[in-house]
């Protein structure tokens, strides 16, 4: 096979794989709207984020649960041993009390996987803050 044909094939395959991953990762804009309506009353993100009724969520992915300095967590959360991976957060957003029994978070959960992916895509935009 000629080098140009190999390069073309490689690009087609790479585009196909990354295109699929991008769809599975969620829509950050849709996640921002959902966060504002569903989460923003208790949680904040962004440059001026701080703990309030709930902890701020900047850098939440791969953070140990119950560890931000500006929020008083329940003993259940502090002692959960949970690290907020994307999968663990998805499970928590779906059913908080199933992931951390005894959490004080008053939230019934979101059952739509696409909405959860969108929320997580939005939260991922605040990883460096």
C-alpha positions as CSV (number, residue, x, y, z in Angstrom):
1,X,0.0,0.0,0.0
2,X,1.3,3.5,-0.8
3,X,2.2,5.8,2.0
4,X,-0.6,8.3,1.0
5,X,-3.2,5.6,1.1
6,X,-1.9,4.4,4.5
7,X,-2.1,7.9,5.8
8,X,-5.6,8.4,4.5
9,X,-6.7,5.1,6.0
10,X,-5.2,6.0,9.4
11,X,-6.9,9.4,9.4
12,X,-10.3,7.9,8.5
13,X,-9.9,5.3,11.3
14,X,-8.7,7.9,13.8
15,X,-11.5,10.3,13.0
16,X,-14.1,7.5,13.4
17,X,-12.8,6.6,16.8
18,X,-12.5,10.1,18.1
19,X,-15.8,11.1,16.7
20,X,-17.5,8.3,18.7
21,X,-15.7,9.3,21.9
22,X,-16.7,12.9,21.5
23,X,-20.4,12.0,21.3
24,X,-20.1,9.7,24.3
25,X,-18.4,12.5,26.3
26,X,-21.5,14.7,26.4
27,X,-22.4,18.3,25.4
28,X,-20.9,20.9,27.8
29,X,-23.3,23.6,26.7
30,X,-26.4,21.4,27.5
31,X,-24.6,20.5,30.7
32,X,-24.2,24.2,31.6
33,X,-28.0,24.7,31.2
34,X,-28.8,21.6,33.3
35,X,-26.3,22.6,36.0
36,X,-27.8,26.0,36.2
37,X,-31.3,24.6,36.7
38,X,-30.6,21.5,38.7
39,X,-27.3,22.0,40.6
40,X,-26.6,25.7,40.7
41,X,-28.8,26.4,43.7
42,X,-26.4,24.5,45.9
43,X,-23.1,24.2,44.0
44,X,-20.9,26.6,42.2
45,X,-18.1,26.3,39.6
46,X,-15.8,28.8,37.9
47,X,-13.4,31.5,39.0
48,X,-15.4,32.7,41.9
49,X,-16.7,29.3,43.1
50,X,-16.9,28.7,46.8
51,X,-18.7,26.3,49.2
52,X,-22.2,27.4,50.2
53,X,-25.1,25.1,50.7
54,X,-23.1,22.5,48.8
55,X,-19.3,22.3,48.0
56,X,-17.9,24.1,45.0
57,X,-17.2,21.6,42.2
58,X,-14.1,23.0,40.4
59,X,-11.6,20.1,39.8
60,X,-14.1,17.5,41.0
61,X,-12.9,14.8,38.6
62,X,-10.3,12.6,40.4
63,X,-10.7,14.5,43.7
64,X,-11.1,12.6,46.9
65,X,-14.6,13.0,48.3
66,X,-15.1,15.3,51.2
67,X,-11.8,17.2,50.9
68,X,-12.4,20.8,49.8
69,X,-11.5,23.2,52.6
70,X,-14.4,25.6,52.2
71,X,-17.2,23.2,53.0
72,X,-18.3,21.1,56.0
73,X,-19.0,17.6,54.7
74,X,-21.0,14.9,56.4
75,X,-19.0,12.2,58.2
76,X,-20.4,9.8,55.6
77,X,-18.9,11.8,52.8
78,X,-15.6,12.4,54.6
79,X,-15.2,8.8,55.4
80,X,-16.5,7.3,52.1
81,X,-13.1,6.7,50.6
82,X,-14.7,7.7,47.2
83,X,-12.5,9.3,44.5
84,X,-14.7,11.2,42.0
85,X,-13.8,9.4,38.8
86,X,-16.1,10.2,35.9
87,X,-17.9,6.8,36.4
88,X,-18.3,7.3,40.1
89,X,-19.7,10.8,39.6
90,X,-22.1,9.5,37.0
91,X,-23.3,6.9,39.5
92,X,-23.6,9.5,42.2
93,X,-25.6,11.9,40.0
94,X,-27.9,9.1,39.2
95,X,-28.5,7.9,42.8
96,X,-26.4,9.8,45.4
97,X,-27.5,7.7,48.4
98,X,-26.5,4.4,46.7
99,X,-23.0,5.7,46.2
100,X,-22.5,7.4,49.6
101,X,-25.0,6.1,52.1
102,X,-25.7,8.8,54.7
103,X,-24.9,11.8,52.4
104,X,-26.6,15.0,53.3
105,X,-27.2,15.9,49.7
106,X,-30.9,16.3,49.1
107,X,-31.2,15.2,45.5
108,X,-33.2,12.4,44.0
109,X,-30.9,11.9,41.1
110,X,-31.0,12.0,37.3
111,X,-31.9,8.9,35.4
112,X,-31.1,10.1,31.9
113,X,-27.6,9.0,30.9
114,X,-27.3,11.7,28.3
115,X,-28.1,14.4,30.8
116,X,-25.5,12.9,33.2
117,X,-22.9,12.9,30.4
118,X,-23.7,16.5,29.5
119,X,-23.3,17.5,33.2
120,X,-20.0,15.7,33.4
121,X,-18.8,17.4,30.2
122,X,-19.6,20.7,31.7
123,X,-17.9,19.9,35.0
124,X,-14.8,18.8,33.1
125,X,-14.4,22.3,31.7
126,X,-13.6,23.4,35.3
127,X,-10.8,20.9,36.0
128,X,-8.0,23.4,35.9
129,X,-9.6,25.8,38.4
